[in-house]
Amino acid sequence: MGQASAAPGAAGRREAAAKLATLTERELDVACLVAQGLPNPEIAQQLFLGEATVKTRRRHGEARRTSASRPSGASVTVASGFKPQG
């Protein structure tokens, strides 16, 4: 019985990791900071990017993760254990 409850979590992590494997390094960095709840201007400052670039990276990353919303897309990043490089 204990294994049945562990399987969905492992499958979810594998699915999240597979989705994140398609992201660029910068998209991952942005997604991690979004997952932390940072606003675009702060993400831009931390990553030394323009705010428009942050919006573009976020939009492209969300499209690749096929996630409709900012929080749920970010949760894929968190679930996989990725952390920003900057």
C-alpha positions, 0 to 999 in steps of 0.5 A: 500500500505504501508504494502506491502512494509513492508512485504518483509523486515519482511520476509527477517528478519525472513528468516535470523533469521531462518538461523542464528538459526542453527549456533553455538555461535562461528560461529555467533561471526565470522560471525559478525566480517566478516560482519564488514569487518575484515580480518581473522587474526584480527578476530582470535586475537579478539576472541582468536582463531587460524586463521585456526579455524576462517577459519573453523568456517566461512566455516561451518557457510557459509555452514549452511546459504547456502551462496556462498560468504563471503559478502552475508553470512555476510549480513544475519548476519547483517540483523538479528541484531546479534553482536559479544560477544567478 
